[in-house]
């Protein structure tokens, strides 16, 4: 069975690719991440995935654009629902690409992170699959998160410190001072 696997980054790809291949799936990666900011972060993640994919012999389709404005327009004034906007953009595009490419199913490496909203990813993935006529393959990859994290460090792989969007970057790094209050 041919699967298109939306990949947010190289470290999050390690466990899902290994597991899916062990289950007999023919996995092709797909890099489409309009949420990632700044552009230098986007390029670091893209380059790390290219390098990792070459090491393990996995084909990856890289969307040629940097669609930050689309993500920002979707998330602006809806910051509390930004993850829904982000997941929808990425999984809708992955479903379209899977359908056009003749894949049997699609999934996402977002499902490896314990920090992502799994129920929401599953809901949006199934809806995108239904809309575009391709099956969303839901699998909880979280059990392999720690192992893959350790392996990515051992491999010297670029590891990001936030999910990618400008909002998560702010949450990660901005710690307002109390100013004595």
Secondary structure, 3 states (H helix, E strand, C coil): CEEEEECCCCCCHHHHHHHHHHCCCEEEEEECCCCCCCHHHHHHHHHHHHHHHHHHCCCEEECCCCCHHHHHHHHCCCHHHHHHHHHHHHHHHHHHHHHHHCCCEEEEHHHHCCCCCHHHHHHHHHHHHHHHCCEECCCCCHHHHHHHHHHHHHCCCCCCCCCCCHHHHHHHHCCCCCCCC
